Amino acid sequence: MASDAPADPPPAVTEAEYISYESWGGAFFRAAVTADRVLSGVSALSGQPIALGPMGVGPGRLARITAHGGIGSATISRVDDELLSYRVIVPVTLDFEVDLQVETHRFHAELEVPLVLTARALTGVRIFIDVLPPRASDVQATVRAEGLRASIVQRIANVEGELRRFVAKYVAREVEKPEIVRARTVDVAASIDKTWASIAPTSGSRVSADLSEALEADIRENEDRFLDGAE
């Protein structure tokens, strides 16, 4: 059951709370670009499948690699910089096979792909999350071979190096897809417009109701003046 008790009045704004537009803008930008919000810009990558090959590796490209796996949930940490920059680690898991024509060897790989995300201000009151794609040498990879012979193949075919190169290229391509770029762009002005649009009708009706109540109260308080001369 709704209470008829009047709502508490909003706290009064003091002159000490006023700040410059520039100070407000900087504070707003830092409050808006939090680690969680930045991470959501690349969260669309999580759960994406990866399919590789078959591709040739090793001397003469005689060995053929086929792999399948996926991208896990990324983690984020702040980079100590003048800009609002964050380091994101994207985990990738792959199971793959190396076909040597006469026999096939299987491997399991765990990779960590680093990305540097920087929040940048754009014209039109927009925020864009810029992504620095990784190099193959930036990717950390741990490859586990199934069996001794597979371990030997791993060294001969440079499986780890090929995986780092492929995954770095794959992630760099994925973050530039249109849907990911849209997720990395925040139109602050559009969001403000939507907020005002949702507030205005309610505020207008409240003002109208308050005006009606005030007029009625004033008329009742001064009804004698309105009745003077009515007879």
Buried (B, 14 or more C-beta within 10 A) or exposed (E): EEEEEEEEEEEEEEEEEEEEEEEEEEEEBEEBBBBEBBBBBBBBBBEBEBEBBBEBBBEEEEBBBBBBBBBBEBEBEEEEEEEBBBBBBBBBBBEBBBBBEEEEBEBBBBBBBBBBBBBBEEEEBBBBBEBBBBEBEBBEBEBEBEEEEBBEBBEBBBBBBBBBBBBBBBBBEBBEEEEBBEBBEBBBEEEEEEEEEEEEEEEEEEEEEEEEEEEEEEEEEEEEEEEEEEE
